[in-house]
Amino acid sequence: MDARKISCDCIIVGAGSAGIEAYKTAKQNGAQCILVESGPLGTTAHRTGDIPSCLLFAAGKAAHTNVDAEKFGLKFKNKASFDKSNVLNSLRASRAQSTTEVLSFLYKIPDDERIIGKAGFIDAHHVHVGENLIIEFKTAVIATGSIPVIPYELGKLGGILTTDDFFETDRIKNSVAVFGSGLVGLRLGQALSYLGVDVTVFCDENLWLLTDETVIAKTRELLRKSMKLSVNSNITSIEKHGDLYGIYYLDENNFENFITVEQIISAGSRYPKIDGMKLRDIGIKLSPFGFIDVDEKTLQTSIPHIFAAGDVIGHKMSTNLAKETGRVAGFNAANLPHKLEMNSSVAVHVLPTEPAAAIVGLSFNEVKERAKLGFHFVIGESHADKGIYRCEHTAQGLIRLYCDLQNHCILGAEMCAPQCDHLAHFLALAIQKKMTADELSTFSFFHLTYEEALNDAAKAAVKAINQRKGTNYYARS
């Protein structure tokens, strides 16, 4: 039977955070659009990403509330205990409420504009969906997202879960090993530890996105207070014994270790969801890791009328950034040859653990590369150990502020400290407004607030600027 043929101005492949924004924006700009989604419906952020991760962490914090109470002179007569068997059911119920808005929007799209099925490119102007439909288009946006992958050595054991799988399980196990040093693995590990799970997180030496070794060391130190963190371990063997997994490994000090766990979760790499789309066949260039190469400003692929947005292009994607790429790609697809460019906003990356970690503006590695071109910088440190931190018995952490030696402007920061996710957003605005270390050092924050720690870091940077001598790449206060 011959395939049915239809046409449109713009086809959007993928109905996640980026794809939905691309569809909305292209429609608002007058394009006749078709949205193709292979399912399941609902964005990754809502199904297995930000929302369920946040809900699990909130449950963990609720269970962990009384742990530090003795620091404030509180003593509990009876040790609190709790049953965690219903946590995932409660999480899924709350998740369902948060996905209502997304699903409601998708169901309101006319049937002839919302196609369910797996898309593959025939050429630069035609896509087939399944075997019975061919869509001709003028422009396209690829926003198929990414999926977690299980390394071969783990996968061959059987029963290994991805983070997507974990949120669909019946109950939380009593012992878990998490493999992954990224945001998802670290936050999941800490949440499970707070819920009373005997959890070990196996991670790389380079933690999350951090590049400043001093901040990395402090982050490791602080996270180890709330969970078992095995850094740079050499896994020698993993064996399955009935319902249990035995893990043999050499730790960072080269000591042999053995643990047994009920569950292993792979929370490491994610791979772009492009299998079967035949992108290379039509001339779309991919990165060495399989992500779609795009112009970072316009989001055009190597084929000018095809754009890509969201996780499928990589770029340390957050949900809000995915939506922004979707808006820009959708606008450009509807208005080609007229093109909009991505906002040059200050980068903010947050690791939402306790304590949090953050990178704002330029990372340590980036300011070092900049210094090699002759643009030298200084570092101002704050240990987040005064004021509100001392009052709340959370006087721990490290903020490293990078400032230009010549004009004193704040370039970026890496940090790990309680509530530093809030500090990061203030600092991003300060960088965007080209605030100098001198101005930040005298900025009048309300007393007592977490932001006062930024005063200390800025004062240290000013001191380093005034003392600076020599020709090293950077000076430290």
C-alpha positions as CSV (number, residue, x, y, z in Angstrom):
1,M,0.0,0.0,0.0
2,D,1.3,3.4,-0.9
3,A,2.2,5.8,1.9
4,R,-0.1,8.7,2.6
5,K,1.6,12.1,1.8
6,I,1.0,15.4,3.6
7,S,2.9,18.7,3.7
8,C,3.6,21.5,6.1
9,D,5.7,24.6,6.5
10,C,7.6,23.4,9.5
11,I,7.9,19.9,11.1
12,I,9.0,19.6,14.7
13,V,10.3,16.2,15.7
14,G,10.0,15.7,19.4
15,A,7.5,17.0,22.0
16,G,9.6,17.6,25.0
17,S,10.4,20.9,26.6
18,A,12.3,22.2,23.5
19,G,10.0,20.7,20.9
20,I,6.8,22.1,22.5
21,E,8.4,25.6,22.7
22,A,9.5,25.3,19.0
23,Y,6.0,24.3,18.0
24,K,4.3,27.2,19.9
25,T,6.8,29.8,18.6
26,A,6.6,28.6,15.0
27,K,2.8,28.6,15.1
28,Q,2.7,32.1,16.7
29,N,4.9,33.3,13.7
30,G,2.4,32.0,11.1
31,A,3.9,28.7,10.2
32,Q,1.7,25.7,9.4
33,C,3.3,23.1,11.8
34,I,3.2,19.4,12.4
35,L,4.5,18.0,15.7
36,V,5.8,14.4,15.6
37,E,6.4,12.5,18.8
38,S,7.3,8.8,19.3
39,G,6.1,8.8,22.9
40,P,5.7,8.5,25.8
41,L,3.9,11.9,26.0
42,G,5.2,14.4,28.5
43,T,8.5,16.1,28.8
44,T,11.6,14.4,30.2
45,A,11.8,17.1,32.9
46,H,8.3,16.1,34.1
47,R,8.6,12.3,33.7
48,T,12.1,11.4,34.8
49,G,14.1,14.7,35.2
50,D,13.8,17.8,37.3
51,I,10.3,17.2,38.7
52,P,10.6,13.6,40.1
53,S,14.2,14.3,41.2
54,C,13.0,17.3,43.1
55,L,10.1,15.4,44.7
56,L,12.4,12.6,45.8
57,F,14.9,15.0,47.3
58,A,12.1,16.9,49.1
59,A,11.0,13.5,50.6
60,G,14.6,12.9,51.7
61,K,14.9,16.3,53.3
62,A,11.7,15.7,55.2
63,A,13.1,12.4,56.5
64,H,16.4,14.0,57.4
65,T,15.0,17.0,59.3
66,N,15.9,15.9,62.8
67,V,19.4,14.7,62.1
68,D,21.2,18.0,63.1
69,A,18.7,19.0,65.8
70,E,21.2,18.4,68.6
71,K,23.4,21.3,67.3
72,F,20.6,23.6,68.5
73,G,20.2,21.9,71.9
74,L,17.3,19.8,70.9
75,K,17.2,16.2,72.1
76,F,14.5,13.7,71.0
77,K,13.3,11.3,73.6
78,N,12.4,8.7,71.0
79,K,14.3,8.0,67.9
80,A,12.2,8.8,64.9
81,S,11.6,6.0,62.4
82,F,9.7,6.0,59.1
83,D,8.3,3.7,56.5
84,K,9.5,4.6,53.0
85,S,7.5,2.0,51.1
86,N,5.0,4.6,49.7
87,V,7.5,7.3,48.7
88,L,7.6,6.5,45.0
89,N,3.8,6.2,44.8
90,S,3.4,9.6,46.4
91,L,6.1,10.9,44.0
92,R,4.2,9.6,41.0
93,A,0.9,11.1,42.2
94,S,2.6,14.6,42.6
95,R,4.3,14.1,39.2
96,A,1.0,13.4,37.6
97,Q,-0.4,16.8,38.8
98,S,2.6,18.6,37.4
99,T,2.3,17.0,34.0
100,T,-1.4,17.9,33.5
101,E,-0.6,21.3,31.9
102,V,1.8,19.7,29.4
103,L,-0.6,16.9,28.4
104,S,-3.5,19.3,28.3
105,F,-1.6,21.4,25.7
106,L,-0.6,18.4,23.6
107,Y,-4.2,17.0,23.6
108,K,-5.5,20.3,22.3
109,I,-3.3,20.2,19.2
110,P,-5.5,19.2,16.2
111,D,-5.0,15.5,15.2
112,D,-3.7,16.6,11.8
113,E,-0.9,18.6,13.4
114,R,0.1,16.0,16.1
115,I,1.4,12.7,14.7
116,I,2.4,9.8,17.0
117,G,5.2,7.7,15.5
118,K,8.9,7.3,14.9
119,A,10.3,9.8,12.4
120,G,13.1,9.1,9.9
121,F,14.5,11.5,7.3
122,I,14.2,10.5,3.6
123,D,16.0,13.6,2.4
124,A,16.3,17.2,3.4
125,H,12.6,18.0,2.7
126,H,10.8,14.7,3.5
127,V,10.3,12.6,6.7
128,H,8.6,9.3,7.0
129,V,6.6,8.4,10.1
130,G,6.3,4.7,10.3
131,E,5.7,3.0,7.0
132,N,2.4,4.6,6.0
133,L,3.1,8.4,6.2
134,I,5.4,10.8,4.4
135,I,5.6,14.5,5.4
136,E,7.0,17.1,3.1
137,F,8.3,20.2,4.9
138,K,10.1,23.5,4.2
139,T,11.9,23.8,7.5
140,A,12.4,21.5,10.4
141,V,13.3,21.5,14.1
142,I,14.8,18.3,15.6
143,A,14.1,18.2,19.4
144,T,14.1,14.5,20.2
145,G,16.0,14.9,23.5
146,S,18.4,12.3,25.0
147,I,18.1,9.0,26.8
148,P,20.2,7.5,29.6
149,V,22.6,4.7,28.6
150,I,23.8,1.7,30.5
151,P,27.5,0.9,30.0
152,Y,28.1,-2.6,28.4
153,E,29.8,-4.1,31.5
154,L,26.8,-3.2,33.7
155,G,24.2,-4.0,31.1
156,K,25.3,-7.6,30.5
157,L,24.5,-8.4,34.2
158,G,20.8,-7.8,33.7
159,G,18.4,-5.9,35.9
160,I,20.4,-2.6,35.9
161,L,18.2,0.4,36.1
162,T,18.5,3.8,34.4
163,T,17.2,6.9,36.2
164,D,14.2,6.7,33.9
165,D,13.5,3.2,35.1
166,F,14.0,4.0,38.8
167,F,11.1,6.4,39.1
168,E,8.7,3.6,37.8
169,T,9.8,1.0,40.3
170,D,7.4,-0.3,43.1
171,R,9.5,0.7,46.1
172,I,12.9,2.0,47.2
173,K,15.4,-0.7,48.0
174,N,17.4,-0.8,51.3
175,S,20.8,-0.9,49.5
176,V,21.7,0.8,46.2
177,A,24.8,1.5,44.2
178,V,24.6,4.6,41.9
179,F,27.1,5.0,39.1
180,G,27.5,8.6,37.9
181,S,29.2,11.8,39.0
182,G,26.8,14.2,37.3
183,L,23.8,16.1,38.7
184,V,21.4,13.2,38.5
185,G,23.6,10.6,40.1
186,L,24.8,12.8,43.0
187,R,21.3,14.2,43.8
188,L,19.7,10.8,43.6
189,G,22.4,9.3,45.8
190,Q,22.0,12.0,48.5
191,A,18.1,11.8,48.4
192,L,18.3,8.0,48.9
193,S,20.8,8.3,51.7
194,Y,18.5,10.8,53.5
195,L,15.7,8.2,53.1
196,G,17.7,5.7,55.1
197,V,19.1,3.7,52.1
198,D,22.6,2.3,52.4
199,V,23.8,3.9,49.2
200,T,27.2,4.1,47.6
201,V,27.8,6.6,44.7
202,F,30.6,5.7,42.4
203,C,31.9,8.8,40.6
204,D,34.8,10.2,38.6
205,E,37.6,12.3,40.0
206,N,36.1,15.4,38.3
207,L,32.9,16.0,40.1
208,W,29.9,17.2,38.1
209,L,30.9,20.2,35.9
210,L,33.4,21.7,38.4
211,T,36.9,22.5,37.1
212,D,38.5,24.2,40.1
213,E,40.3,21.5,42.0
214,T,40.0,23.4,45.3
215,V,36.2,23.6,45.0
216,I,36.0,20.0,43.8
217,A,37.9,18.8,46.9
218,K,35.6,20.8,49.2
219,T,32.5,19.5,47.4
220,R,33.7,15.9,47.9
221,E,34.4,16.6,51.5
222,L,31.0,18.0,52.2
223,L,29.0,15.5,50.2
224,R,30.7,12.7,52.0
225,K,29.1,13.8,55.2
226,S,25.7,12.7,53.9
227,M,26.4,9.8,51.7
228,K,29.1,7.2,50.7
229,L,31.0,8.7,47.8
230,S,33.6,6.4,46.1
231,V,35.8,8.7,44.0
232,N,37.8,7.4,41.0
233,S,37.4,3.8,42.1
234,N,38.6,0.9,40.0
235,I,35.7,-1.6,39.7
236,T,37.4,-5.0,39.4
237,S,34.3,-7.2,39.3
238,I,30.5,-7.1,39.6
239,E,28.6,-10.4,40.2
240,K,25.0,-11.2,40.4
241,H,24.0,-13.5,43.2
242,G,20.2,-14.1,43.1
243,D,18.6,-10.8,43.9
244,L,21.8,-9.2,45.0
245,Y,24.8,-7.7,43.3
246,G,28.3,-8.1,44.6
247,I,30.7,-5.2,43.7
248,Y,34.5,-5.6,44.1
249,Y,36.5,-2.4,43.7
250,L,39.8,-0.7,44.6
251,D,39.1,2.7,46.2
252,E,41.1,5.9,45.7
253,N,43.7,4.8,48.2
254,N,44.0,1.4,46.3
255,F,42.4,-0.6,49.1
256,E,40.2,-3.5,48.2
257,N,36.5,-3.2,49.0
258,F,33.4,-5.4,48.6
259,I,29.8,-4.4,49.0
260,T,26.5,-6.1,48.2
261,V,23.5,-4.1,47.1
262,E,19.9,-4.9,46.0
263,Q,19.9,-2.5,43.2
264,I,22.3,-0.8,40.8
265,I,21.3,2.5,39.1
266,S,23.2,3.8,36.1
267,A,23.1,7.6,36.2
268,G,26.0,8.5,34.0
269,S,26.0,9.2,30.3
270,R,23.0,10.3,28.2
271,Y,22.9,9.7,24.4
272,P,21.0,11.8,21.9
273,K,17.7,10.2,20.8
274,I,18.4,10.0,17.1
275,D,18.6,6.3,16.3
276,G,16.9,5.5,13.0
277,M,16.5,9.1,12.0
278,K,19.2,8.7,9.3
279,L,20.6,12.2,9.9
280,R,24.1,11.5,8.6
281,D,22.5,10.1,5.4
282,I,21.0,13.4,4.6
283,G,24.1,15.4,5.5
284,I,23.5,16.6,9.1
285,K,26.8,16.7,10.9
286,L,27.1,15.1,14.4
287,S,29.7,15.6,17.1
288,P,32.0,12.8,18.1
289,F,29.6,12.0,20.9
290,G,26.6,11.8,18.5
291,F,25.0,15.1,19.3
292,I,23.8,17.3,16.5
293,D,26.3,20.1,15.6
294,V,24.6,23.5,15.4
295,D,25.4,27.1,15.1
296,E,25.4,28.1,18.7
297,K,23.6,31.4,17.9
298,T,21.0,30.4,15.4
299,L,20.8,26.7,16.1
300,Q,21.0,25.9,12.4
301,T,22.4,22.4,11.6
302,S,24.8,21.8,8.6
303,I,21.6,21.9,6.5
304,P,20.5,25.6,6.8
305,H,16.7,25.0,6.9
306,I,16.9,22.3,9.6
307,F,17.4,23.4,13.2
308,A,18.0,21.5,16.4
309,A,17.2,22.3,20.0
310,G,17.3,20.9,23.5
311,D,19.3,17.8,24.8
312,V,19.9,16.6,21.3
313,I,22.5,19.3,20.8
314,G,24.2,18.7,24.2
315,H,25.6,22.0,25.6
316,K,25.1,21.3,29.3
317,M,21.4,21.6,28.9
318,S,19.0,22.7,31.6
319,T,15.2,22.7,31.3
320,N,15.1,26.5,30.9
321,L,17.9,26.5,28.4
322,A,16.2,23.7,26.4
323,K,13.0,25.9,26.2
324,E,15.0,28.9,25.1
325,T,16.7,26.9,22.3
326,G,13.2,25.6,21.3
327,R,11.9,29.2,21.1
328,V,14.8,30.4,19.0
329,A,14.8,27.4,16.7
330,G,11.0,27.6,16.2
331,F,11.2,31.3,15.4
332,N,14.0,30.8,12.9
333,A,12.2,27.9,11.3
334,A,9.1,30.0,10.8
335,N,10.9,33.1,9.6
336,L,13.8,31.8,7.5
337,P,15.9,33.6,6.0
338,H,15.4,36.1,8.9
339,K,17.0,34.7,12.0
340,L,17.0,35.3,15.7
341,E,20.0,34.6,17.9
342,M,20.3,33.1,21.3
343,N,20.5,35.5,24.2
344,S,24.1,36.0,25.4
345,S,23.1,35.5,29.0
346,V,25.5,34.6,31.8
347,A,25.8,30.9,32.2
348,V,24.5,29.5,35.5
349,H,24.9,25.8,36.4
350,V,23.6,24.5,39.7
351,L,24.1,21.1,41.4
352,P,21.1,21.0,43.7
353,T,22.5,18.9,46.5
354,E,23.1,19.8,50.2
355,P,25.2,21.8,50.2
356,A,24.7,23.0,46.6
357,A,27.4,23.6,44.1
358,A,27.4,26.1,41.3
359,I,29.3,27.6,38.4
360,V,28.5,31.1,37.3
361,G,29.9,32.9,34.2
362,L,33.4,31.6,33.3
363,S,34.6,28.5,34.9
364,F,38.1,28.2,36.4
365,N,39.3,26.4,33.3
366,E,37.9,29.1,31.1
367,V,39.5,32.0,32.9
368,K,42.8,30.1,32.8
369,E,42.6,29.8,29.0
370,R,41.7,33.5,28.8
371,A,44.7,34.3,30.9
372,K,47.0,32.6,28.4
373,L,45.9,35.3,25.9
374,G,47.1,38.0,28.3
375,F,43.9,38.7,30.2
376,H,45.1,38.0,33.8
377,F,42.8,37.4,36.8
378,V,42.7,37.1,40.5
379,I,40.8,34.9,42.9
380,G,38.9,35.9,46.0
381,E,37.8,33.3,48.4
382,S,35.1,33.1,51.0
383,H,34.6,30.1,53.3
384,A,30.9,30.8,54.0
385,D,31.6,30.5,57.7
386,K,30.2,33.8,59.2
387,G,26.8,35.4,59.8
388,I,23.8,33.3,58.9
389,Y,26.0,30.3,58.2
390,R,27.3,30.4,61.7
391,C,23.8,30.9,63.2
392,E,22.4,28.0,61.3
393,H,25.4,25.7,62.1
394,T,26.2,25.3,58.4
395,A,29.5,27.2,58.5
396,Q,31.1,25.1,55.8
397,G,31.8,25.7,52.1
398,L,33.9,27.6,49.6
399,I,33.3,30.3,47.2
400,R,36.0,31.1,44.6
401,L,35.4,34.4,42.7
402,Y,37.4,35.1,39.5
403,C,37.9,38.8,38.7
404,D,39.8,40.5,35.9
405,L,43.1,42.1,37.0
406,Q,42.9,45.1,34.6
407,N,39.3,46.3,34.9
408,H,38.3,44.5,38.2
409,C,35.1,43.1,36.6
410,I,33.7,39.8,37.9
411,L,34.3,37.0,35.4
412,G,32.8,34.0,37.1
413,A,32.9,31.8,40.1
414,E,32.8,28.2,41.2
415,M,31.4,27.4,44.7
416,C,30.1,24.8,47.1
417,A,28.2,26.1,50.1
418,P,24.7,25.9,51.7
419,Q,22.2,28.0,49.6
420,C,24.9,28.9,47.0
421,D,22.3,28.3,44.3
422,H,20.7,31.6,45.3
423,L,24.1,33.3,45.4
424,A,24.8,32.0,41.9
425,H,21.8,33.8,40.4
426,F,22.7,37.1,42.1
427,L,26.2,36.7,40.9
428,A,25.0,36.1,37.3
429,L,23.1,39.4,37.4
430,A,26.2,41.1,38.8
431,I,28.3,39.7,35.9
432,Q,25.7,40.7,33.4
433,K,25.7,44.3,34.7
434,K,29.6,44.3,34.6
435,M,29.9,44.8,38.3
436,T,33.4,45.1,39.6
437,A,34.9,43.3,42.7
438,D,35.2,46.8,44.3
439,E,31.5,47.4,43.9
440,L,30.5,43.9,45.1
441,S,32.8,44.3,48.1
442,T,30.8,47.3,49.3
443,F,27.3,46.2,48.3
444,S,25.0,46.5,51.2
445,F,23.3,43.1,51.8
446,F,20.8,42.7,54.5
447,H,22.2,41.2,57.7
448,L,22.0,38.2,58.2
449,T,21.8,36.7,54.7
450,Y,23.7,34.2,52.7
451,E,24.7,36.8,50.2
452,E,27.0,38.4,52.7
453,A,29.5,35.7,51.8
454,L,29.9,37.3,48.4
455,N,31.1,40.5,50.1
456,D,33.9,38.5,51.7
457,A,34.9,36.9,48.4
458,A,34.9,40.3,46.7
459,K,37.0,41.9,49.4
460,A,39.5,39.1,49.1
461,A,39.6,39.7,45.3
462,V,40.2,43.4,45.8
463,K,43.0,42.7,48.2
464,A,44.6,40.3,45.6
465,I,44.3,43.0,42.9
466,N,46.1,45.5,45.1
467,Q,48.8,43.1,46.0
468,R,49.3,41.6,42.5
469,K,52.9,41.4,41.2
470,G,54.6,39.3,38.6
471,T,53.4,37.7,35.4
472,N,51.6,34.5,36.6
473,Y,48.3,33.6,35.0
474,Y,46.5,34.5,38.2
475,A,47.0,35.6,41.8
476,R,45.2,34.4,44.8
477,S,44.4,36.4,47.9
